[in-house]
Amino acid sequence: MAEKGKDREAFLAEAGRRYDEMISRSGSESGDTFDDIEQQAESAGKAMILKLLADRLSAEERSQADKVICSGCGNAMRRPKDRSHRNLETFSGDVDYERRHAICDECGESFSPSGPAAEDSASRQFEPLPEEGV
């Protein structure tokens, strides 16, 4: 719980800093057009989105149990202490995070308990979009 409070304080401090920076640029001497102001706001918003995504992924990893049961054979899986570095490409930009995988010594299954392994392309298949007018 202490980690969540610390992350929240850091997020709010960063949001406050970005707000102060935007507002401090106001005034006729800044020479900023509305397009400039909008671009600054969009940039600040994207940075906050990326921070929020990274914090959420970190919280997800911290919430994962140390003991995981293999969905393939039902045996206990081990969770190596080393985390693997991951990078997600999002609409707002790249998000770096770390996560631990679970490994089944019995059947060889390996995955992140928060979802299927990235290498498992079949698990990331999307349903086709419905045709227009259907």
JOUR-V686616 format. One record per helix or strand. SS is the DSSP state (h for helix, s for strand). FROM is the first residue (numbers start at 1). LEN is the number of residues. If there is no record, write none. Layout:
SS_FROM_LEN, SS_FROM_LEN
This chain:
h_2_23, h_28_3, h_34_30, s_68_2, s_76_3, s_84_7, s_93_7, s_102_2, s_110_3, s_115_1, h_121_4
